[in-house]
Amino acid sequence: MHVDHAIQSRKSVRRFLPTGVSPEVVRHILKVASRAPSGNNIQPWRVYVVGGEIREALCRDILQAAREEPERHQAEYTYYPTQWVEPYRERRRRNGFALYEQLGIERDDHQRREQQMLRNYQFFDAPVGLLVTLDRRLNTGSYLDVGMFIQNILIAARGQQLHTCAQAAFAPFHDVVRRHLPLGDDEILVCGIALGHGDNEAPENWLQSERQPVETFASFHGLREAQREAC
């Protein structure tokens, strides 16, 4: 798969088929993703791959915690702003409304919205879950490094005809994760990633989130002059 197609066909898939993914394919994806750049090549990421009974037990306990005492669980880093400003607030709203509309969930149907949100903690039925961590002794730049590594995972998965969903929703439940996996005290749980074969029949997977035109986020300075000089 050409890298352009891999990037453009990547999307957050929220329903997966039960078709398994071999350990060899997962290992290949992680090997490719490990070529992500990082400051001074420190490679600050760790990945815990879960499947089978371990995945089931982890999902069951996180789902129970999310249902019974969600306020008790907090992420160890701040993902979203405490006060939303435009244009980000409106983009966030449009994205959420588009997903619920695709699923036929009305805006005031809080029960179905809650049910859809809780599906995060089942990795949206994906047979493989990845949990990505970062050493808390590092600094802000390492979050950039981990972000590039995560993006590489998502793109490398597309190269294997697989789909993914990066899920910060797991971050608040780091204490539950620690009951099942050997995370060190120095590790911050950054996110989960659902990995598998997307269900093409599921309406939530038909959603293609919008992107801003290049002209809205980029400006060009001196390129034409540089091009003429090169000629």
Buried (B, 14 or more C-beta within 10 A) or exposed (E): EEEEEBEEEBBBBBBBBEEEBEEEBBEBBBEBBBEBEBEEEEBBBBBBBBBEEBBEEBBEBBBEBBEEEEEEBEBBEEEEEEEEEEEEEEBEEEEEEBBBEBBEBEEEBEEEBEEBEBBBBBBBBBBBBBBBBBBBEBEEEBBEBBBBBBBBBBBBBBBBEBBBBBBBBBBBBBBBBBEBBEBEEEBBBBBBBBBBBBBEEBBBBEBEEEEEEEEEEEEEEEEEEEEEEEE
